[in-house]
Amino acid sequence: MFYQERTPHQITFTTQQPPGVIFQHVLDWEVYGKLDSLEVQWVSKNPYEGINSTGKKNDSTFSYKWSFNRKNDSTTIVQTKIRNVAALGHRNLNFHFGIMILRNEILRMLS
């Protein structure tokens, strides 16, 4: 099955970690991403509210827009919008699998 990406994908979840902890975990991605040959670059950082970044692996470049919203004293809503920048307008077979791997890594990191 071929997939042509036109809009960003989104992952949203809640966690009992405060926004500052989530912010730091995402910033650590630059370090542990190297283990998977991922080059992470920060486009902008708004402490405890959001991060814009790009990740490059092989010939694929992904854009990530993170937001961290405190729902109440013990819950944060985390959202990331992901776009495959390098493959816009091209068929991309691996993108859905990459999204699921990222989602699983985020949840593992926060547990």
Order of alpha helices (4+ residues) and beta strands (2+ residues): beta-alpha-alpha-beta-beta-beta-beta-alpha
